[in-house]
């Protein structure tokens, strides 16, 4: 290869590397709320794939093929040049060779390609945070997990930690494997009992079928009548966003529906996070099966009969100060910073609540907390939530064992009135 050609090639590669480094640097300095948007994450994945392609053969595994379809320009020719297409049409999907079909309507001629022997990306937007242009393809769940090592919700929780100190900055934090799964998302079916669509990382034990027909739950709060509203989600102001169809846009919820969903998620998360005794052969402290815990509602927390819910626990008739302190830990105020704790960081309701605290007006947050407190005050019992964990199990003075002959750790519960048995 002539020396001039080598110098031009190396300079071209260096300039592309410099451009990609600027893109990644701009993303790192951008708003966290925008960095975790699908279009921004897609550009992040494309940039890393392209950087690796500058010094080695471009990866063309199943996840990378899905990425190429989403970020490379497409050609619609029926007989593409094999030298410029990124991969053969039969290699689409999850790596399985697809059978050739005689039905032209079933085939998709659009293929990712690299004209002129150079890899180009489709149009990107250099707005507040560099991102791919909206309206194009995106990664399927398997490809996303392969590239980022987590679900979209997990990535958002990691990099958009509003009011939550990142775990990496907490020296000596103890990682409890069976408590590291995020809670499933609460969804209400149009007809029939409540169900949950599990989005937690690896939480197979919580998976249930997602209902075909979904409808918004009946609002439990009337905050809009007081003139309260939540700030809209962070979005780019690019003109390409106006081209999105109604199906592609994120659904907007008013404040009453948003807080209602958060409150229902709160009740679900509390029961999902009920601790278990040590030893796989020991039965759970809670008598409820999986489905009953996933359908947790206000009726469950208004049931004062311990024998209906608990196999073993510690209970105490709490004072007003006790319940106010529990509410402080479950729904902390705006200025609160979450550090080294158990349970809270994995609860979806808690993450959403911290987001509201970081984005809404302080007076709005205080009014929401008061409305939630008024609803919780109607409960018969709550976990004795403390600063470091939602479900403490260590024996404490003032708490009574149930049943009386039980021994060892057990969940601590606060009752508004003397419990029944």
GUMARVEX-222310 format. One record per residue (C-alpha): residue in one letter; chain; x, y negated, z. Coordinates in pm, 1 decimal. Example, Ala and Ser with C-alpha at 12.3 -4.5 7.8 and 13.67 -1.06 7.14 Angstrom:
residues 2
[rec 'A' 'A' [1230.0 450.0 780.0]]
[rec 'S' 'A' [1367.0 106.0 714.0]]
***
This chain:
residues 421
[rec 'X' 'A' [0.0 0.0 0.0]]
[rec 'X' 'A' [150.0 -337.4 -100.0]]
[rec 'X' 'A' [271.5 -555.7 184.1]]
[rec 'X' 'A' [32.6 -839.5 90.7]]
[rec 'X' 'A' [-262.5 -601.9 98.9]]
[rec 'X' 'A' [-157.4 -476.4 442.2]]
[rec 'X' 'A' [-127.8 -831.0 577.9]]
[rec 'X' 'A' [-467.6 -930.4 437.9]]
[rec 'X' 'A' [-629.1 -617.6 584.6]]
[rec 'X' 'A' [-475.8 -674.0 927.5]]
[rec 'X' 'A' [-575.0 -1042.4 928.4]]
[rec 'X' 'A' [-929.5 -953.6 824.7]]
[rec 'X' 'A' [-954.0 -695.7 1102.0]]
[rec 'X' 'A' [-814.3 -940.8 1356.5]]
[rec 'X' 'A' [-1065.6 -1208.2 1258.9]]
[rec 'X' 'A' [-1352.7 -958.8 1288.4]]
[rec 'X' 'A' [-1224.5 -851.7 1628.4]]
[rec 'X' 'A' [-1204.3 -1215.9 1736.3]]
[rec 'X' 'A' [-1560.2 -1281.5 1615.8]]
[rec 'X' 'A' [-1694.6 -978.0 1802.4]]
[rec 'X' 'A' [-1510.0 -1077.7 2120.1]]
[rec 'X' 'A' [-1669.6 -1423.1 2099.0]]
[rec 'X' 'A' [-2012.7 -1263.7 2065.8]]
[rec 'X' 'A' [-1960.6 -1042.9 2370.7]]
[rec 'X' 'A' [-1816.2 -1333.5 2570.9]]
[rec 'X' 'A' [-2115.3 -1553.3 2486.2]]
[rec 'X' 'A' [-2349.8 -1277.2 2599.7]]
[rec 'X' 'A' [-2159.8 -1233.1 2925.8]]
[rec 'X' 'A' [-2192.7 -1605.0 3001.3]]
[rec 'X' 'A' [-2559.6 -1624.4 2901.7]]
[rec 'X' 'A' [-2871.9 -1606.0 3111.1]]
[rec 'X' 'A' [-2908.1 -1260.4 3274.0]]
[rec 'X' 'A' [-3280.6 -1264.7 3195.1]]
[rec 'X' 'A' [-3198.1 -1292.9 2823.3]]
[rec 'X' 'A' [-2899.3 -1057.4 2825.9]]
[rec 'X' 'A' [-3122.3 -760.9 2907.5]]
[rec 'X' 'A' [-3372.0 -831.2 2628.0]]
[rec 'X' 'A' [-3392.5 -551.6 2365.1]]
[rec 'X' 'A' [-3251.8 -765.7 2081.9]]
[rec 'X' 'A' [-2951.7 -876.1 2293.5]]
[rec 'X' 'A' [-2876.1 -520.5 2408.1]]
[rec 'X' 'A' [-2898.2 -402.6 2047.6]]
[rec 'X' 'A' [-2631.5 -654.8 1945.0]]
[rec 'X' 'A' [-2417.7 -548.1 2241.1]]
[rec 'X' 'A' [-2432.6 -185.5 2127.9]]
[rec 'X' 'A' [-2364.7 -282.5 1765.4]]
[rec 'X' 'A' [-2064.4 -496.4 1863.3]]
[rec 'X' 'A' [-1902.4 -217.8 2063.9]]
[rec 'X' 'A' [-1964.9 34.4 1785.6]]
[rec 'X' 'A' [-1815.2 -204.3 1529.8]]
[rec 'X' 'A' [-1510.3 -278.6 1747.4]]
[rec 'X' 'A' [-1438.5 92.6 1773.2]]
[rec 'X' 'A' [-1486.4 122.2 1396.6]]
[rec 'X' 'A' [-1205.5 -126.1 1332.9]]
[rec 'X' 'A' [-933.8 113.9 1444.7]]
[rec 'X' 'A' [-1093.1 456.5 1394.4]]
[rec 'X' 'A' [-1348.3 632.4 1178.6]]
[rec 'X' 'A' [-1695.5 492.6 1256.7]]
[rec 'X' 'A' [-1884.0 723.9 1487.1]]
[rec 'X' 'A' [-2177.3 889.6 1309.7]]
[rec 'X' 'A' [-2324.3 1106.7 1582.6]]
[rec 'X' 'A' [-2702.8 1117.4 1643.3]]
[rec 'X' 'A' [-2704.5 808.8 1866.0]]
[rec 'X' 'A' [-2479.0 612.7 1630.4]]
[rec 'X' 'A' [-2694.2 706.6 1329.8]]
[rec 'X' 'A' [-2996.5 567.1 1508.8]]
[rec 'X' 'A' [-2793.6 255.5 1590.8]]
[rec 'X' 'A' [-2683.3 215.2 1228.3]]
[rec 'X' 'A' [-3044.3 230.7 1108.9]]
[rec 'X' 'A' [-3128.6 -51.1 1350.9]]
[rec 'X' 'A' [-2834.9 -288.5 1291.5]]
[rec 'X' 'A' [-2700.1 -232.0 939.6]]
[rec 'X' 'A' [-2855.0 -374.8 622.6]]
[rec 'X' 'A' [-3080.1 -131.3 437.1]]
[rec 'X' 'A' [-3090.6 -32.2 73.3]]
[rec 'X' 'A' [-3414.8 75.8 -90.7]]
[rec 'X' 'A' [-3273.3 248.2 -394.6]]
[rec 'X' 'A' [-3405.4 597.1 -467.9]]
[rec 'X' 'A' [-3059.9 720.6 -568.5]]
[rec 'X' 'A' [-2810.3 544.7 -342.5]]
[rec 'X' 'A' [-2438.9 551.8 -402.2]]
[rec 'X' 'A' [-2296.9 816.2 -170.5]]
[rec 'X' 'A' [-1990.1 597.8 -115.8]]
[rec 'X' 'A' [-2178.1 307.8 40.5]]
[rec 'X' 'A' [-2460.4 469.2 240.8]]
[rec 'X' 'A' [-2380.0 517.8 609.1]]
[rec 'X' 'A' [-2501.8 880.4 616.2]]
[rec 'X' 'A' [-2707.8 1123.0 410.8]]
[rec 'X' 'A' [-3088.4 1096.0 450.0]]
[rec 'X' 'A' [-3105.0 1455.0 570.6]]
[rec 'X' 'A' [-2897.3 1359.4 875.8]]
[rec 'X' 'A' [-3166.0 1131.4 1013.4]]
[rec 'X' 'A' [-3318.6 1197.1 1356.6]]
[rec 'X' 'A' [-3158.2 1368.6 1653.4]]
[rec 'X' 'A' [-2889.7 1544.6 1451.9]]
[rec 'X' 'A' [-3114.0 1813.6 1306.1]]
[rec 'X' 'A' [-3094.1 1866.2 931.6]]
[rec 'X' 'A' [-3428.7 1769.6 783.4]]
[rec 'X' 'A' [-3583.8 1983.0 512.3]]
[rec 'X' 'A' [-3617.9 1826.8 169.7]]
[rec 'X' 'A' [-3974.6 1738.4 77.6]]
[rec 'X' 'A' [-4131.7 1703.8 -265.6]]
[rec 'X' 'A' [-4379.9 1451.0 -130.6]]
[rec 'X' 'A' [-4237.2 1108.9 -212.9]]
[rec 'X' 'A' [-4481.1 940.3 26.2]]
[rec 'X' 'A' [-4327.6 1126.7 321.6]]
[rec 'X' 'A' [-3972.7 1011.9 240.7]]
[rec 'X' 'A' [-3826.1 681.3 347.1]]
[rec 'X' 'A' [-3576.2 557.0 83.1]]
[rec 'X' 'A' [-3446.6 275.0 305.9]]
[rec 'X' 'A' [-3096.7 371.1 419.2]]
[rec 'X' 'A' [-2829.7 181.7 614.4]]
[rec 'X' 'A' [-2532.7 103.2 392.8]]
[rec 'X' 'A' [-2205.6 -89.4 380.5]]
[rec 'X' 'A' [-2161.6 -265.3 46.0]]
[rec 'X' 'A' [-1817.7 -365.8 -86.2]]
[rec 'X' 'A' [-1650.6 -121.6 151.1]]
[rec 'X' 'A' [-1708.1 -344.3 455.2]]
[rec 'X' 'A' [-1946.8 -290.8 747.6]]
[rec 'X' 'A' [-2183.8 -583.7 790.4]]
[rec 'X' 'A' [-2462.9 -625.8 1043.9]]
[rec 'X' 'A' [-2808.4 -748.3 958.9]]
[rec 'X' 'A' [-2893.7 -1104.0 1055.9]]
[rec 'X' 'A' [-2820.8 -1211.7 1411.0]]
[rec 'X' 'A' [-2939.9 -1517.8 1602.7]]
[rec 'X' 'A' [-2685.2 -1737.9 1781.3]]
[rec 'X' 'A' [-2933.2 -1890.1 2023.7]]
[rec 'X' 'A' [-2905.8 -1911.3 2402.2]]
[rec 'X' 'A' [-2768.3 -1556.9 2402.0]]
[rec 'X' 'A' [-2644.5 -1396.2 2076.3]]
[rec 'X' 'A' [-2886.6 -1124.0 1970.3]]
[rec 'X' 'A' [-3019.6 -932.8 1672.5]]
[rec 'X' 'A' [-3298.7 -1095.7 1478.1]]
[rec 'X' 'A' [-3640.2 -996.4 1617.9]]
[rec 'X' 'A' [-3869.7 -767.8 1425.3]]
[rec 'X' 'A' [-3616.3 -509.8 1307.9]]
[rec 'X' 'A' [-3550.4 -155.6 1419.9]]
[rec 'X' 'A' [-3445.2 -51.9 1766.0]]
[rec 'X' 'A' [-3286.8 238.9 1951.4]]
[rec 'X' 'A' [-3492.2 540.2 2044.8]]
[rec 'X' 'A' [-3482.7 642.9 2415.0]]
[rec 'X' 'A' [-3228.5 921.7 2361.3]]
[rec 'X' 'A' [-2989.2 695.5 2170.5]]
[rec 'X' 'A' [-3026.8 415.6 2426.6]]
[rec 'X' 'A' [-2941.1 648.5 2713.9]]
[rec 'X' 'A' [-2644.2 791.7 2523.4]]
[rec 'X' 'A' [-2499.4 446.7 2448.2]]
[rec 'X' 'A' [-2575.5 264.3 2773.4]]
[rec 'X' 'A' [-2584.9 561.6 3010.0]]
[rec 'X' 'A' [-2918.6 451.9 3156.8]]
[rec 'X' 'A' [-3278.0 364.8 3071.8]]
[rec 'X' 'A' [-3372.9 8.9 2965.3]]
[rec 'X' 'A' [-3527.7 -44.3 3309.4]]
[rec 'X' 'A' [-3209.6 78.2 3476.3]]
[rec 'X' 'A' [-2991.1 -155.3 3271.0]]
[rec 'X' 'A' [-3219.6 -446.7 3355.5]]
[rec 'X' 'A' [-3204.1 -358.7 3725.4]]
[rec 'X' 'A' [-2823.1 -345.4 3710.7]]
[rec 'X' 'A' [-2757.3 -672.1 3527.8]]
[rec 'X' 'A' [-3056.2 -884.2 3626.8]]
[rec 'X' 'A' [-3026.7 -848.8 4003.9]]
[rec 'X' 'A' [-3223.1 -1153.9 4118.7]]
[rec 'X' 'A' [-3174.4 -1200.0 4491.8]]
[rec 'X' 'A' [-3011.6 -856.5 4521.0]]
[rec 'X' 'A' [-2638.9 -828.9 4579.1]]
[rec 'X' 'A' [-2492.0 -581.5 4323.3]]
[rec 'X' 'A' [-2399.1 -247.6 4473.8]]
[rec 'X' 'A' [-2048.1 -270.3 4324.4]]
[rec 'X' 'A' [-1971.2 -568.5 4547.5]]
[rec 'X' 'A' [-2074.5 -391.1 4866.3]]
[rec 'X' 'A' [-1758.0 -232.3 5002.1]]
[rec 'X' 'A' [-1796.4 112.8 5148.6]]
[rec 'X' 'A' [-2158.9 154.9 5050.0]]
[rec 'X' 'A' [-2279.4 506.9 5107.9]]
[rec 'X' 'A' [-2454.7 653.2 4803.7]]
[rec 'X' 'A' [-2739.7 886.5 4895.5]]
[rec 'X' 'A' [-2798.1 1099.7 4587.5]]
[rec 'X' 'A' [-3154.2 1205.1 4661.4]]
[rec 'X' 'A' [-3250.6 840.9 4725.9]]
[rec 'X' 'A' [-3092.3 684.9 4417.3]]
[rec 'X' 'A' [-3383.5 744.8 4178.8]]
[rec 'X' 'A' [-3601.1 450.3 4094.6]]
[rec 'X' 'A' [-3967.9 483.4 4166.9]]
[rec 'X' 'A' [-4214.4 557.5 3884.2]]
[rec 'X' 'A' [-4429.8 287.2 3728.8]]
[rec 'X' 'A' [-4790.1 258.1 3846.9]]
[rec 'X' 'A' [-5053.1 274.3 3569.2]]
[rec 'X' 'A' [-5431.4 292.4 3601.7]]
[rec 'X' 'A' [-5633.2 504.2 3360.3]]
[rec 'X' 'A' [-5952.0 375.2 3199.6]]
[rec 'X' 'A' [-6138.9 673.5 3335.8]]
[rec 'X' 'A' [-6026.9 914.4 3602.2]]
[rec 'X' 'A' [-5778.5 894.9 3890.2]]
[rec 'X' 'A' [-5466.5 683.0 3903.1]]
[rec 'X' 'A' [-5158.8 809.6 3726.3]]
[rec 'X' 'A' [-4793.7 719.9 3702.4]]
[rec 'X' 'A' [-4571.6 698.2 3398.2]]
[rec 'X' 'A' [-4228.1 797.5 3523.8]]
[rec 'X' 'A' [-3944.4 578.4 3398.5]]
[rec 'X' 'A' [-3698.2 661.2 3670.4]]
[rec 'X' 'A' [-3356.4 791.4 3576.7]]
[rec 'X' 'A' [-3367.5 1169.2 3602.3]]
[rec 'X' 'A' [-3667.0 1177.1 3837.6]]
[rec 'X' 'A' [-3816.1 1491.2 3684.4]]
[rec 'X' 'A' [-3986.5 1582.0 4008.6]]
[rec 'X' 'A' [-4207.7 1273.8 3968.8]]
[rec 'X' 'A' [-4308.3 1319.9 3606.1]]
[rec 'X' 'A' [-4679.5 1322.1 3522.1]]
[rec 'X' 'A' [-4869.6 1286.5 3199.8]]
[rec 'X' 'A' [-4931.8 932.3 3086.0]]
[rec 'X' 'A' [-5302.2 871.9 3019.0]]
[rec 'X' 'A' [-5409.2 810.6 2660.0]]
[rec 'X' 'A' [-5635.8 518.3 2743.5]]
[rec 'X' 'A' [-5507.2 250.4 2976.9]]
[rec 'X' 'A' [-5690.3 -46.1 3117.7]]
[rec 'X' 'A' [-5593.6 -328.9 3346.8]]
[rec 'X' 'A' [-5675.5 -272.2 3710.8]]
[rec 'X' 'A' [-5937.3 -490.2 3877.1]]
[rec 'X' 'A' [-5756.5 -790.3 4029.2]]
[rec 'X' 'A' [-5731.1 -781.3 4407.8]]
[rec 'X' 'A' [-5629.3 -1145.8 4444.6]]
[rec 'X' 'A' [-5776.6 -1484.6 4350.3]]
[rec 'X' 'A' [-5463.5 -1694.7 4328.1]]
[rec 'X' 'A' [-5543.2 -1855.5 3993.4]]
[rec 'X' 'A' [-5843.6 -2030.4 4149.0]]
[rec 'X' 'A' [-5598.0 -2214.8 4374.4]]
[rec 'X' 'A' [-5414.5 -2350.2 4073.3]]
[rec 'X' 'A' [-5117.1 -2116.9 4114.1]]
[rec 'X' 'A' [-4928.2 -1970.7 3823.2]]
[rec 'X' 'A' [-4605.9 -1783.4 3760.9]]
[rec 'X' 'A' [-4340.8 -1906.7 3517.6]]
[rec 'X' 'A' [-4350.0 -1732.9 3177.8]]
[rec 'X' 'A' [-4084.4 -1468.5 3108.8]]
[rec 'X' 'A' [-3758.0 -1588.0 2961.4]]
[rec 'X' 'A' [-3766.3 -1581.9 2580.0]]
[rec 'X' 'A' [-3546.7 -1714.2 2303.2]]
[rec 'X' 'A' [-3677.6 -2008.9 2108.7]]
[rec 'X' 'A' [-3569.8 -1869.1 1771.8]]
[rec 'X' 'A' [-3808.3 -1900.2 1480.0]]
[rec 'X' 'A' [-3790.5 -1523.8 1424.9]]
[rec 'X' 'A' [-3992.8 -1471.1 1742.8]]
[rec 'X' 'A' [-4292.8 -1632.3 1573.7]]
[rec 'X' 'A' [-4288.6 -1356.4 1313.6]]
[rec 'X' 'A' [-4353.0 -1078.8 1565.5]]
[rec 'X' 'A' [-4691.7 -911.9 1540.2]]
[rec 'X' 'A' [-4930.4 -901.4 1835.1]]
[rec 'X' 'A' [-4834.1 -537.0 1897.0]]
[rec 'X' 'A' [-4465.2 -630.0 1922.3]]
[rec 'X' 'A' [-4514.2 -916.2 2164.5]]
[rec 'X' 'A' [-4492.4 -859.6 2538.5]]
[rec 'X' 'A' [-4842.7 -869.7 2688.9]]
[rec 'X' 'A' [-4904.8 -1172.6 2906.6]]
[rec 'X' 'A' [-5069.8 -1134.3 3247.0]]
[rec 'X' 'A' [-5212.0 -1400.2 3470.9]]
[rec 'X' 'A' [-5091.7 -1436.2 3827.3]]
[rec 'X' 'A' [-5383.3 -1238.1 3976.2]]
[rec 'X' 'A' [-5317.3 -934.9 3756.2]]
[rec 'X' 'A' [-4941.2 -957.1 3806.4]]
[rec 'X' 'A' [-4962.9 -961.3 4186.4]]
[rec 'X' 'A' [-5231.4 -690.9 4180.7]]
[rec 'X' 'A' [-5002.9 -461.9 3981.5]]
[rec 'X' 'A' [-4716.3 -541.8 4217.2]]
[rec 'X' 'A' [-4931.3 -463.5 4522.0]]
[rec 'X' 'A' [-5044.3 -129.2 4380.9]]
[rec 'X' 'A' [-4684.6 -49.0 4292.5]]
[rec 'X' 'A' [-4589.9 -136.8 4651.6]]
[rec 'X' 'A' [-4827.8 123.3 4796.8]]
[rec 'X' 'A' [-4703.5 387.9 4553.9]]
[rec 'X' 'A' [-4338.2 310.9 4623.4]]
[rec 'X' 'A' [-4383.1 343.1 5000.1]]
[rec 'X' 'A' [-4520.0 696.4 4969.6]]
[rec 'X' 'A' [-4270.4 801.2 4702.8]]
[rec 'X' 'A' [-3989.6 695.7 4937.1]]
[rec 'X' 'A' [-4113.3 888.7 5244.9]]
[rec 'X' 'A' [-3799.3 1066.3 5375.5]]
[rec 'X' 'A' [-3754.6 1440.9 5405.3]]
[rec 'X' 'A' [-3579.6 1630.8 5685.8]]
[rec 'X' 'A' [-3236.4 1774.9 5625.8]]
[rec 'X' 'A' [-3227.4 2121.4 5478.4]]
[rec 'X' 'A' [-3409.5 2227.2 5164.0]]
[rec 'X' 'A' [-3599.7 2492.9 5357.1]]
[rec 'X' 'A' [-3760.8 2244.4 5597.8]]
[rec 'X' 'A' [-4104.8 2111.2 5503.3]]
[rec 'X' 'A' [-4157.6 1741.2 5446.1]]
[rec 'X' 'A' [-4261.2 1509.5 5726.1]]
[rec 'X' 'A' [-4558.7 1409.6 5510.6]]
[rec 'X' 'A' [-4843.3 1655.7 5447.0]]
[rec 'X' 'A' [-4948.9 1495.3 5118.2]]
[rec 'X' 'A' [-4854.1 1669.3 4797.8]]
[rec 'X' 'A' [-4699.3 1498.5 4500.1]]
[rec 'X' 'A' [-5024.7 1397.3 4331.5]]
[rec 'X' 'A' [-5169.6 1254.7 4652.3]]
[rec 'X' 'A' [-4861.0 1040.0 4708.0]]
[rec 'X' 'A' [-4871.2 913.2 4351.0]]
[rec 'X' 'A' [-5235.6 811.5 4399.8]]
[rec 'X' 'A' [-5157.6 611.0 4714.4]]
[rec 'X' 'A' [-5415.1 337.7 4767.0]]
[rec 'X' 'A' [-5541.3 110.6 5041.5]]
[rec 'X' 'A' [-5768.7 390.2 5168.3]]
[rec 'X' 'A' [-5461.3 595.5 5255.7]]
[rec 'X' 'A' [-5312.7 318.6 5470.9]]
[rec 'X' 'A' [-5648.6 259.1 5639.8]]
[rec 'X' 'A' [-5671.1 622.9 5751.6]]
[rec 'X' 'A' [-5583.7 629.8 6121.4]]
[rec 'X' 'A' [-5582.0 1010.6 6165.7]]
[rec 'X' 'A' [-5220.2 1121.2 6188.3]]
[rec 'X' 'A' [-5305.4 1486.7 6130.9]]
[rec 'X' 'A' [-5436.7 1402.8 5782.1]]
[rec 'X' 'A' [-5105.9 1261.5 5667.0]]
[rec 'X' 'A' [-4815.9 1363.0 5887.4]]
[rec 'X' 'A' [-4660.7 1689.4 5991.9]]
[rec 'X' 'A' [-4427.5 1498.6 6227.0]]
[rec 'X' 'A' [-4376.4 1129.7 6298.5]]
[rec 'X' 'A' [-4316.1 867.7 6567.8]]
[rec 'X' 'A' [-4589.1 609.5 6620.6]]
[rec 'X' 'A' [-4638.5 290.2 6815.5]]
[rec 'X' 'A' [-4919.2 35.3 6845.8]]
[rec 'X' 'A' [-4736.3 -267.3 6712.0]]
[rec 'X' 'A' [-4775.3 -628.4 6816.3]]
[rec 'X' 'A' [-4837.7 -916.5 6577.7]]
[rec 'X' 'A' [-4465.2 -994.3 6589.6]]
[rec 'X' 'A' [-4382.5 -633.2 6495.5]]
[rec 'X' 'A' [-4603.3 -644.7 6185.5]]
[rec 'X' 'A' [-4479.7 -991.3 6086.1]]
[rec 'X' 'A' [-4123.6 -859.7 6096.4]]
[rec 'X' 'A' [-4222.1 -559.7 5883.3]]
[rec 'X' 'A' [-4379.6 -792.3 5629.3]]
[rec 'X' 'A' [-4060.4 -999.7 5626.6]]
[rec 'X' 'A' [-3859.9 -691.0 5530.3]]
[rec 'X' 'A' [-4109.3 -556.0 5276.0]]
[rec 'X' 'A' [-4176.1 -895.3 5111.8]]
[rec 'X' 'A' [-3881.6 -1119.2 5202.1]]
[rec 'X' 'A' [-3894.2 -1496.9 5139.0]]
[rec 'X' 'A' [-3718.5 -1680.0 4856.3]]
[rec 'X' 'A' [-3390.8 -1745.4 5038.1]]
[rec 'X' 'A' [-3342.0 -1379.6 5136.1]]
[rec 'X' 'A' [-3046.8 -1186.7 4986.5]]
[rec 'X' 'A' [-3061.1 -808.0 4974.9]]
[rec 'X' 'A' [-2737.1 -639.8 5071.6]]
[rec 'X' 'A' [-2653.8 -290.1 5190.2]]
[rec 'X' 'A' [-2993.2 -124.8 5237.2]]
[rec 'X' 'A' [-3173.3 202.2 5169.3]]
[rec 'X' 'A' [-3498.3 249.5 4975.3]]
[rec 'X' 'A' [-3564.1 -114.2 4886.9]]
[rec 'X' 'A' [-3323.4 -138.6 4594.9]]
[rec 'X' 'A' [-3484.0 160.9 4421.4]]
[rec 'X' 'A' [-3843.7 38.3 4454.3]]
[rec 'X' 'A' [-3987.5 -123.0 4142.1]]
[rec 'X' 'A' [-4222.8 -343.0 4343.3]]
[rec 'X' 'A' [-3926.3 -484.6 4535.4]]
[rec 'X' 'A' [-3731.6 -566.7 4220.5]]
[rec 'X' 'A' [-4035.5 -742.2 4072.1]]
[rec 'X' 'A' [-4092.5 -929.6 4397.0]]
[rec 'X' 'A' [-3732.6 -1053.2 4405.3]]
[rec 'X' 'A' [-3774.1 -1169.1 4044.4]]
[rec 'X' 'A' [-4079.3 -1371.9 4143.4]]
[rec 'X' 'A' [-3890.7 -1520.6 4438.2]]
[rec 'X' 'A' [-3605.8 -1625.0 4208.7]]
[rec 'X' 'A' [-3822.4 -1781.4 3936.6]]
[rec 'X' 'A' [-4142.2 -1915.9 4096.9]]
[rec 'X' 'A' [-4189.6 -2229.7 4302.0]]
[rec 'X' 'A' [-4128.0 -2176.5 4677.1]]
[rec 'X' 'A' [-4480.3 -2296.6 4763.1]]
[rec 'X' 'A' [-4623.4 -2043.8 4517.9]]
[rec 'X' 'A' [-4419.6 -1762.4 4671.7]]
[rec 'X' 'A' [-4532.7 -1859.2 5022.7]]
[rec 'X' 'A' [-4897.4 -1857.3 4914.6]]
[rec 'X' 'A' [-4857.3 -1516.6 4750.2]]
[rec 'X' 'A' [-4693.0 -1377.1 5065.2]]
[rec 'X' 'A' [-4982.8 -1506.2 5273.9]]
[rec 'X' 'A' [-5237.9 -1343.3 5041.1]]
[rec 'X' 'A' [-5048.0 -1013.3 5054.6]]
[rec 'X' 'A' [-5025.5 -1037.8 5434.3]]
[rec 'X' 'A' [-5400.4 -1089.7 5463.2]]
[rec 'X' 'A' [-5453.6 -772.6 5264.8]]
[rec 'X' 'A' [-5193.5 -572.9 5457.6]]
[rec 'X' 'A' [-5345.4 -686.5 5789.1]]
[rec 'X' 'A' [-5644.3 -465.9 5701.8]]
[rec 'X' 'A' [-5421.7 -157.0 5695.6]]
[rec 'X' 'A' [-5428.4 77.4 5993.9]]
[rec 'X' 'A' [-5061.9 170.7 5969.9]]
[rec 'X' 'A' [-4735.5 81.7 5798.6]]
[rec 'X' 'A' [-4382.4 219.5 5809.0]]
[rec 'X' 'A' [-4165.8 54.2 6071.5]]
[rec 'X' 'A' [-3964.4 -110.5 5794.7]]
[rec 'X' 'A' [-3634.5 -253.4 5914.9]]
[rec 'X' 'A' [-3368.0 -468.9 5759.5]]
[rec 'X' 'A' [-3151.9 -178.6 5641.4]]
[rec 'X' 'A' [-3415.0 78.4 5541.7]]
[rec 'X' 'A' [-3784.9 108.2 5468.4]]
[rec 'X' 'A' [-3833.3 439.7 5651.4]]
[rec 'X' 'A' [-3620.6 467.4 5968.7]]
[rec 'X' 'A' [-3630.7 808.1 6138.0]]
[rec 'X' 'A' [-3408.2 763.5 6443.2]]
[rec 'X' 'A' [-3578.6 795.8 6783.9]]
[rec 'X' 'A' [-3650.2 459.3 6944.7]]
[rec 'X' 'A' [-3787.7 356.1 7282.2]]
[rec 'X' 'A' [-4154.9 264.8 7274.9]]
[rec 'X' 'A' [-4245.6 518.7 7004.3]]
[rec 'X' 'A' [-4443.4 834.8 7081.9]]
[rec 'X' 'A' [-4378.1 1170.1 6914.7]]
[rec 'X' 'A' [-4641.1 1346.5 6708.3]]
[rec 'X' 'A' [-4692.0 1630.3 6766.4]]
[rec 'X' 'A' [-4570.4 1603.3 7129.0]]
[rec 'X' 'A' [-4359.8 1920.2 7107.3]]
[rec 'X' 'A' [-4172.8 1811.7 6792.7]]
[rec 'X' 'A' [-3803.9 1729.5 6805.2]]
[rec 'X' 'A' [-3543.3 1561.5 6591.5]]
[rec 'X' 'A' [-3571.2 1266.0 6350.4]]
[rec 'X' 'A' [-3912.0 1163.6 6216.0]]
[rec 'X' 'A' [-4051.1 859.7 6033.5]]
[rec 'X' 'A' [-4140.0 567.0 6259.0]]
[rec 'X' 'A' [-4489.0 422.0 6203.1]]
[rec 'X' 'A' [-4658.9 109.3 6335.9]]
[rec 'X' 'A' [-5032.9 125.0 6408.5]]
[rec 'X' 'A' [-5267.3 -168.7 6447.5]]
[rec 'X' 'A' [-5483.1 39.7 6682.5]]
[rec 'X' 'A' [-5435.8 359.4 6879.1]]
[rec 'X' 'A' [-5412.8 645.0 6622.3]]
[rec 'X' 'A' [-5648.9 938.6 6602.0]]
[rec 'X' 'A' [-5543.1 1301.9 6582.7]]
***
